[in-house]
C-alpha cells in the first residue's frame, strides 16, 4: 500500500492520525511514518484498514458477492474459499481465493489483482488515490 492510499483511506474513515492509531492499536509514530512513506505499511495493517473501509461502505448499494459480480461458474465457486466461507464481499481478505483462474500464493500477488477487481471497487470506488496500482 502506497502512502497516498493510506492517507486517503484514513480520511475516508474520518479519522485523524491519532484516532486511526488508536483504532488500529498502533502508535501515532507508525501512522505518521506510513503517510510520509518512511515505512512500508505492513500487510496486517493494510488488511485491517481495508476491512474497516469495507464496513463503512456496507450501507451503500455495493457489497455484492464476488461470484455474482464476476459470474463465476459453479465448479470454480465450489473450489474457492470465499464461497466455502460465504465471504463473497470479503474475497479480497481471504487468502487462496480463485481469482484470475488461479489461487494466489501470497498477499502481495493477491492484492495486485484485487485492486483491479470490481469487488474491491465496491469498497474504494474509482478514486485512484485510494488504491494505486
Secondary structure, DSSP 8 states (H G I E B T S, - for coil): --HHHHHHHHHHTT--HHHHHHHHTS-HHHHHHHHHTSS---HHHHHHHHHHHHHHGGGSS----HHHHTT--HHHHHH-HHHHTT-GGGTTTSTT-EETTEE-SSHHHHHHHHTTSHHHHHHHTT-TTTS--
